[in-house]
Amino acid sequence: MKFLENLEFFATYKILLLLVGLAILAATFLPRFLSSSPVSMPMIVLGIGVIAGLLTIDIDPGFMYSKTKILESVTEIAVIIALMEAGLKIDRLFGWKTWRIPWRLLSITMLLTILLIWLTGWWIGGLVPATALLLGAVMAPTDPVLASDIQVAAPNKGAKDEESGKREEEPHTEEDEVRFSLTSEAGLNDGLAFPFTYLAVFIAASGFSQEVVWSWLATHVIYKIAVGVGIGYFVGRLAGKHLLSISAYSDHSRAISGLASLALTLILYGVTELPAGYGFIAVFVGALALRRFDPDHSQHTHLHGFIDKTQRIMTAFMILAFGIVLGLGFLSGVTMAEMMIAVLIVFLIRPLSGVLGLLGSGLPKKEIGAISFLGLRGIGSLYYFYYAINIQEFEGQNSVLNIMMVTILLSIVVHGVLSPVIMKRLESAKTK
């Protein structure tokens, strides 16, 4: 009997290796061919995973509830790599005026999203206030892992041509406002959602009180954000000074610079988390600071190229795993209320919060609509959830996971189908 069990495990392992290889291959080549197609790379990899889960893989999907420490670590790595990749490709100079749209998305849209999801989880889902707040905190940030297809292009490549899938080649080509806004929002709000995750943890552990709020503000809002921004900026500038001095003309030098971007990602995160700062913020700010150091330097392309490939591999792996879990029947226990909340998040709460946050911004209505609707939910939400429940147990926490899984599925499919159509219409409107 034990021999048969070992044989079954061996077969499953080999199938998983095959599937991972196919997923990485799809993530490498498909984006170029599907740039203007209503079928996206994440949708295809997701489909591979679902079919594998239905037909060939025999794993208990309950590990999503039990292997929380492992899942926290895996999703954590995926997010920090995606944050570095996003920060390294933003050409626009940092400033209050030039970044006015991201500031609105962070200060108004994200807060409204947390509030509305909290109320929805409380009233419709029957979650206790602390768990409903956790749902709002983990579902509010847009995802940098799944959103790469609607973000800005590589460094100094400008906007993406939807017809050909090619990139503009002129340095500092003006970045498309929609792509820039979605990229910068995904980079920043992944760190700024952390304070609200901690607030949910505190309320679940100690209840709501003035003392809890003041402690939360001092430590988890002011101190941790300040440490993340400070270390990120300092290390990013220091890295720029030294990394850009490496010659970019030999293959060996390009390989070194590429590996350095991955090393910098891990260093930024680790050195910020040690004094209890927000590592997510530090990674994104560090990438922006590095990007600002001699922005036309060719080394930026090599730094971004390697981390982009790493991010593609992680994305393929995470979506494949997500699809396998769905194929194994994870959603069979999802209630109608949980499905309804997920639908409201994708189709009402995020779009409404986005529109309200961008009122008076001066953007055309079509761009406001695109930014508001294309707020992908993904791997980052899973990380926040596992981080929180590994600190504090929440009443009804499995319901939060169910809602997240349905929301991520909807986001991959709905945004995958509609984002090329929306972006193509925006591009066509600009050329008229």
Secondary structure per residue as TSV (DSSP state, phi and psi in degrees):
chain	resnum	aa	ss	phi	psi
A	1	M	-	360.0	-43.5
A	2	K	H	-64.8	-35.9
A	3	F	H	-61.1	-43.3
A	4	L	H	-64.7	-38.4
A	5	E	H	-64.1	-42.9
A	6	N	H	-64.2	-39.5
A	7	L	H	-64.5	-40.2
A	8	E	H	-64.9	-42.3
A	9	F	H	-63.6	-41.3
A	10	F	H	-61.4	-44.3
A	11	A	H	-63.7	-42.3
A	12	T	H	-62.3	-42.4
A	13	Y	H	-61.1	-44.4
A	14	K	H	-65.5	-38.6
A	15	I	H	-63.8	-40.6
A	16	L	H	-63.1	-40.4
A	17	L	H	-61.1	-42.7
A	18	L	H	-61.7	-44.8
A	19	L	H	-65.4	-41.5
A	20	V	H	-62.0	-42.0
A	21	G	H	-60.5	-44.5
A	22	L	H	-63.5	-39.9
A	23	A	H	-65.3	-42.4
A	24	I	H	-65.9	-39.9
A	25	L	H	-61.2	-43.2
A	26	A	H	-64.0	-42.0
A	27	A	H	-67.3	-25.8
A	28	T	H	-79.6	-43.1
A	29	F	H	-106.5	-30.1
A	30	L	H	-66.9	-38.0
A	31	P	H	-54.3	-34.4
A	32	R	H	-64.9	-36.3
A	33	F	H	-91.6	-16.9
A	34	L	S	-109.0	14.0
A	35	S	T	-59.0	-33.2
A	36	S	T	-115.3	17.0
A	37	S	S	-98.0	148.1
A	38	P	S	-74.2	2.0
A	39	V	S	-112.8	121.4
A	40	S	-	-100.9	164.6
A	41	M	H	-58.9	-45.9
A	42	P	H	-57.9	-35.2
A	43	M	H	-65.1	-41.1
A	44	I	H	-68.1	-45.2
A	45	V	H	-64.0	-39.6
A	46	L	H	-59.3	-44.2
A	47	G	H	-61.6	-40.6
A	48	I	H	-59.0	-44.1
A	49	G	H	-65.2	-42.5
A	50	V	H	-62.6	-46.0
A	51	I	H	-61.8	-42.3
A	52	A	H	-62.4	-41.7
A	53	G	H	-65.0	-34.8
A	54	L	H	-74.2	-35.0
A	55	L	H	-110.8	-36.1
A	56	T	T	-123.0	-27.3
A	57	I	-	-94.1	135.8
A	58	D	-	-123.7	82.5
A	59	I	-	-129.6	144.7
A	60	D	-	-73.7	116.2
A	61	P	T	-66.4	-7.8
A	62	G	T	-65.3	-10.3
A	63	F	H	-63.4	-20.2
A	64	M	H	-63.6	-25.9
A	65	Y	H	-94.5	-21.9
A	66	S	H	-107.0	-36.3
A	67	K	-	-90.9	54.9
A	68	T	H	-71.0	-34.3
A	69	K	H	-67.0	-44.6
A	70	I	H	-63.6	-45.3
A	71	L	H	-65.7	-34.3
A	72	E	H	-62.5	-45.0
A	73	S	H	-66.7	-42.2
A	74	V	H	-65.6	-47.1
A	75	T	H	-67.1	-32.3
A	76	E	H	-60.8	-47.5
A	77	I	H	-62.6	-42.6
A	78	A	H	-60.1	-40.9
A	79	V	H	-70.9	-43.9
A	80	I	H	-67.4	-34.3
A	81	I	H	-66.2	-41.2
A	82	A	H	-64.8	-35.6
A	83	L	H	-66.9	-41.7
A	84	M	H	-64.0	-43.6
A	85	E	H	-61.0	-41.6
A	86	A	H	-66.5	-44.1
A	87	G	H	-66.9	-35.6
A	88	L	H	-71.8	-18.1
A	89	K	T	-101.8	0.9
A	90	I	-	-83.0	121.2
A	91	D	-	-87.6	-28.2
A	92	R	S	-65.7	133.4
A	93	L	-	-65.0	141.2
A	94	F	-	-74.5	132.8
A	95	G	-	-176.4	160.8
A	96	W	T	-64.0	-39.4
A	97	K	T	-78.5	-46.7
A	98	T	T	-69.1	-23.0
A	99	W	T	-108.4	27.5
A	100	R	H	-63.2	-34.5
A	101	I	H	-69.1	-48.0
A	102	P	H	-57.4	-38.7
A	103	W	H	-61.9	-39.3
A	104	R	H	-65.5	-41.0
A	105	L	I	-65.4	-33.5
A	106	L	I	-80.1	-44.2
A	107	S	I	-84.9	-25.9
A	108	I	I	-113.6	-58.0
A	109	T	I	-61.4	-46.4
A	110	M	H	-66.3	-41.1
A	111	L	H	-65.7	-41.2
A	112	L	H	-63.4	-39.4
A	113	T	H	-62.8	-44.6
A	114	I	H	-60.3	-45.4
A	115	L	H	-62.6	-47.4
A	116	L	H	-69.3	-38.3
A	117	I	H	-68.3	-37.8
A	118	W	H	-59.7	-47.4
A	119	L	H	-64.8	-40.5
A	120	T	H	-65.1	-44.5
A	121	G	H	-64.1	-33.9
A	122	W	H	-72.7	-49.2
A	123	W	H	-80.4	-48.0
A	124	I	T	-86.0	-42.2
A	125	G	S	-83.5	-13.4
A	126	G	-	70.3	21.1
A	127	L	-	-77.9	147.8
A	128	V	-	-67.7	156.3
A	129	P	H	-52.4	-42.1
A	130	A	H	-65.8	-41.5
A	131	T	H	-70.3	-36.7
A	132	A	H	-64.8	-37.0
A	133	L	H	-66.3	-38.8
A	134	L	H	-59.9	-44.0
A	135	L	H	-58.5	-45.7
A	136	G	H	-63.0	-40.8
A	137	A	H	-68.1	-40.8
A	138	V	H	-80.8	-24.6
A	139	M	H	-94.5	-10.1
A	140	A	S	-71.5	-43.2
A	141	P	S	-71.3	139.0
A	142	T	-	-74.4	159.6
A	143	D	-	-102.8	125.0
A	144	P	T	-78.8	-16.8
A	145	V	T	-75.2	-46.8
A	146	L	T	-90.7	-8.2
A	147	A	-	-96.3	9.0
A	148	S	G	-62.5	-28.5
A	149	D	G	-71.8	-17.4
A	150	I	G	-114.3	17.3
A	151	Q	S	-99.0	179.3
A	152	V	-	-68.0	167.7
A	153	A	-	-80.4	-172.3
A	154	A	S	-64.6	168.1
A	155	P	T	-53.3	133.2
A	156	N	T	59.0	28.1
A	157	K	-	-113.2	-6.7
A	158	G	-	70.0	-146.4
A	159	A	S	-88.9	161.8
A	160	K	B	-91.5	136.1
A	161	D	-	-83.7	112.2
A	162	E	T	-66.3	-27.6
A	163	E	T	-72.9	-44.8
A	164	S	T	-101.5	-17.5
A	165	G	-	80.9	0.5
A	166	K	-	-87.5	168.8
A	167	R	B	-112.9	149.6
A	168	E	-	-65.8	146.6
A	169	E	-	-107.1	-5.3
A	170	E	S	-79.3	136.1
A	171	P	T	-59.8	139.8
A	172	H	T	58.6	33.2
A	173	T	-	-58.8	138.3
A	174	E	-	-58.6	125.3
A	175	E	-	-75.3	140.0
A	176	D	-	-60.2	132.7
A	177	E	H	-62.8	-39.1
A	178	V	H	-66.0	-49.4
A	179	R	H	-63.5	-42.9
A	180	F	H	-61.8	-44.6
A	181	S	H	-63.0	-43.5
A	182	L	H	-68.2	-35.1
A	183	T	H	-68.1	-49.6
A	184	S	H	-68.0	-37.0
A	185	E	H	-62.8	-46.6
A	186	A	H	-61.7	-32.6
A	187	G	H	-73.1	-41.3
A	188	L	H	-87.5	-40.1
A	189	N	H	-74.9	-13.2
A	190	D	H	-67.1	-27.5
A	191	G	H	-88.8	-34.7
A	192	L	H	-78.4	-8.4
A	193	A	T	-81.3	-15.9
A	194	F	H	-59.5	-44.8
A	195	P	H	-54.9	-36.9
A	196	F	H	-76.0	-28.7
A	197	T	H	-65.4	-43.9
A	198	Y	H	-63.6	-38.9
A	199	L	H	-61.0	-41.6
A	200	A	H	-62.0	-40.3
A	201	V	H	-62.5	-45.4
A	202	F	H	-62.9	-44.1
A	203	I	H	-66.4	-39.5
A	204	A	H	-64.7	-33.2
A	205	A	H	-84.7	-41.4
A	206	S	H	-123.6	-4.8
A	207	G	-	83.7	174.2
A	208	F	S	-94.2	126.4
A	209	S	-	-153.4	163.7
A	210	Q	H	-62.3	-37.9
A	211	E	H	-62.8	-41.9
A	212	V	H	-62.4	-42.8
A	213	V	H	-65.0	-45.8
A	214	W	H	-65.9	-40.0
A	215	S	H	-63.3	-42.3
A	216	W	H	-61.8	-46.1
A	217	L	I	-62.1	-46.0
A	218	A	I	-67.6	-43.6
A	219	T	I	-90.2	-51.9
A	220	H	I	-94.2	-8.9
A	221	V	I	-107.4	-59.4
A	222	I	I	-75.6	-57.3
A	223	Y	I	-64.3	-53.3
A	224	K	H	-65.1	-38.7
A	225	I	H	-66.6	-44.2
A	226	A	H	-60.6	-42.2
A	227	V	H	-64.9	-43.0
A	228	G	H	-62.2	-45.9
A	229	V	H	-67.0	-44.9
A	230	G	H	-63.5	-51.0
A	231	I	H	-66.3	-41.1
A	232	G	H	-58.9	-45.6
A	233	Y	H	-66.8	-45.9
A	234	F	H	-64.8	-48.9
A	235	V	H	-68.2	-36.7
A	236	G	H	-63.1	-44.1
A	237	R	H	-66.0	-40.8
A	238	L	H	-63.8	-41.1
A	239	A	H	-64.7	-40.5
A	240	G	H	-60.5	-41.0
A	241	K	H	-61.7	-36.5
A	242	H	H	-97.0	-39.8
A	243	L	H	-68.0	-35.0
A	244	L	T	-77.8	-7.6
A	245	S	T	-84.4	-10.0
A	246	I	S	-76.4	133.3
A	247	S	-	-60.9	136.0
A	248	A	-	-103.8	13.7
A	249	Y	S	-95.6	-18.4
A	250	S	S	-102.3	154.6
A	251	D	H	-62.1	-38.5
A	252	H	H	-62.6	-43.2
A	253	S	H	-65.7	-38.7
A	254	R	H	-65.5	-38.9
A	255	A	H	-64.5	-41.4
A	256	I	H	-62.9	-45.9
A	257	S	H	-64.8	-35.3
A	258	G	H	-65.3	-48.0
A	259	L	H	-61.4	-31.9
A	260	A	H	-63.3	-33.5
A	261	S	H	-66.2	-37.6
A	262	L	H	-69.6	-42.1
A	263	A	H	-60.9	-42.7
A	264	L	H	-61.5	-38.8
A	265	T	H	-57.7	-49.3
A	266	L	H	-69.4	-38.5
A	267	I	H	-64.8	-47.5
A	268	L	H	-56.5	-46.2
A	269	Y	H	-66.0	-47.7
A	270	G	H	-65.5	-44.7
A	271	V	H	-69.0	-23.7
A	272	T	H	-84.5	-37.0
A	273	E	H	-70.5	-27.3
A	274	L	T	-60.0	-46.4
A	275	P	T	-86.3	20.0
A	276	A	T	67.8	34.8
A	277	G	-	-91.6	176.5
A	278	Y	-	-86.8	105.1
A	279	G	H	-65.3	-32.8
A	280	F	H	-61.0	-44.8
A	281	I	H	-64.3	-42.2
A	282	A	H	-61.9	-40.8
A	283	V	H	-63.9	-46.4
A	284	F	H	-68.8	-44.8
A	285	V	H	-64.3	-40.2
A	286	G	H	-61.8	-39.7
A	287	A	H	-64.5	-41.4
A	288	L	H	-64.4	-41.7
A	289	A	H	-64.1	-41.8
A	290	L	H	-63.2	-41.2
A	291	R	H	-64.9	-30.6
A	292	R	H	-78.2	-15.3
A	293	F	S	-81.4	108.5
A	294	D	S	50.0	66.9
A	295	P	T	-61.2	-22.1
A	296	D	T	-89.2	1.0
A	297	H	-	-64.4	136.0
A	298	S	T	-66.3	-19.7
A	299	Q	H	-64.2	-25.6
A	300	H	H	-59.8	-35.6
A	301	T	H	-63.6	-41.5
A	302	H	H	-72.2	-39.0
A	303	L	H	-60.3	-45.6
A	304	H	H	-70.7	-37.9
A	305	G	H	-58.2	-42.6
A	306	F	H	-70.5	-45.5
A	307	I	H	-68.4	-28.8
A	308	D	H	-65.4	-43.4
A	309	K	H	-64.7	-40.8
A	310	T	H	-62.5	-41.8
A	311	Q	H	-64.4	-38.4
A	312	R	H	-62.3	-41.9
A	313	I	H	-63.0	-45.7
A	314	M	H	-64.2	-41.1
A	315	T	H	-62.3	-45.8
A	316	A	H	-59.9	-44.2
A	317	F	H	-63.2	-44.9
A	318	M	H	-67.8	-41.8
A	319	I	H	-68.2	-39.0
A	320	L	H	-60.1	-47.1
A	321	A	H	-61.9	-40.5
A	322	F	H	-60.6	-45.0
A	323	G	H	-64.3	-41.1
A	324	I	H	-61.2	-43.0
A	325	V	H	-60.7	-41.7
A	326	L	H	-64.4	-42.6
A	327	G	H	-63.9	-28.6
A	328	L	T	-75.5	-5.6
A	329	G	T	98.9	23.5
A	330	F	G	-58.6	-38.3
A	331	L	G	-78.5	-0.6
A	332	S	G	-63.6	-25.3
A	333	G	G	-96.4	6.5
A	334	V	-	-75.7	134.2
A	335	T	-	-86.3	166.4
A	336	M	H	-63.8	-37.4
A	337	A	H	-63.6	-41.5
A	338	E	H	-65.8	-40.6
A	339	M	H	-63.6	-40.4
A	340	M	H	-63.3	-41.0
A	341	I	H	-63.0	-43.0
A	342	A	H	-61.3	-43.5
A	343	V	H	-62.2	-42.0
A	344	L	H	-64.7	-38.0
A	345	I	I	-61.3	-46.2
A	346	V	I	-74.9	-43.3
A	347	F	I	-99.4	-16.2
A	348	L	I	-126.8	-54.5
A	349	I	I	-66.5	-52.6
A	350	R	H	-64.2	-48.8
A	351	P	H	-59.3	-43.0
A	352	L	H	-64.7	-44.9
A	353	S	H	-63.3	-38.0
A	354	G	H	-64.8	-45.4
A	355	V	H	-62.9	-45.2
A	356	L	H	-63.6	-37.5
A	357	G	H	-69.8	-25.9
A	358	L	H	-103.3	4.2
A	359	L	T	-61.5	131.5
A	360	G	T	80.0	9.1
A	361	S	S	-78.8	-17.8
A	362	G	-	88.7	-2.5
A	363	L	-	-75.7	150.5
A	364	P	-	-60.7	152.6
A	365	K	H	-58.9	-37.9
A	366	K	H	-64.3	-38.3
A	367	E	H	-70.7	-38.4
A	368	I	H	-61.0	-44.2
A	369	G	H	-62.7	-40.9
A	370	A	H	-65.8	-47.7
A	371	I	H	-62.2	-40.4
A	372	S	H	-68.0	-38.8
A	373	F	H	-81.2	-37.2
A	374	L	-	-85.8	52.0
A	375	G	-	-101.6	85.2
A	376	L	-	-65.3	141.2
A	377	R	-	-109.2	140.9
A	378	G	-	-164.7	-134.4
A	379	I	H	-64.5	-33.7
A	380	G	H	-57.7	-39.3
A	381	S	H	-62.7	-39.9
A	382	L	H	-63.3	-39.7
A	383	Y	H	-62.4	-48.5
A	384	Y	H	-59.2	-41.1
A	385	F	H	-61.3	-50.7
A	386	Y	H	-67.4	-34.6
A	387	Y	H	-60.3	-45.9
A	388	A	H	-67.2	-46.0
A	389	I	H	-75.3	-16.6
A	390	N	H	-78.7	-14.6
A	391	I	H	-94.4	-44.5
A	392	Q	S	-143.2	131.7
A	393	E	-	-76.4	136.2
A	394	F	-	-112.5	140.4
A	395	E	T	-67.6	124.7
A	396	G	T	77.2	24.5
A	397	Q	H	-67.2	-28.4
A	398	N	H	-64.9	-30.3
A	399	S	H	-67.0	-36.0
A	400	V	H	-62.7	-43.3
A	401	L	H	-63.3	-41.3
A	402	N	H	-60.5	-44.9
A	403	I	H	-63.2	-41.8
A	404	M	H	-62.0	-44.7
A	405	M	H	-62.4	-42.8
A	406	V	H	-66.9	-40.3
A	407	T	H	-63.9	-43.7
A	408	I	H	-63.4	-42.1
A	409	L	H	-59.9	-47.2
A	410	L	H	-60.6	-41.2
A	411	S	I	-65.0	-43.8
A	412	I	I	-61.4	-44.3
A	413	V	I	-77.2	-53.2
A	414	V	I	-66.5	-50.0
A	415	H	I	-69.7	-32.7
A	416	G	H	-63.4	-38.1
A	417	V	H	-76.2	-42.6
A	418	L	H	-90.8	-26.6
A	419	S	H	-61.0	-42.0
A	420	P	H	-62.5	-37.4
A	421	V	H	-65.2	-45.8
A	422	I	H	-64.1	-46.9
A	423	M	H	-66.7	-35.7
A	424	K	H	-66.1	-40.8
A	425	R	H	-65.1	-37.9
A	426	L	H	-64.1	-44.1
A	427	E	H	-63.0	-41.0
A	428	S	H	-64.9	-38.7
A	429	A	H	-64.7	-34.0
A	430	K	H	-72.1	-29.4
A	431	T	H	-84.0	-11.0
A	432	K	-	-79.4	360.0
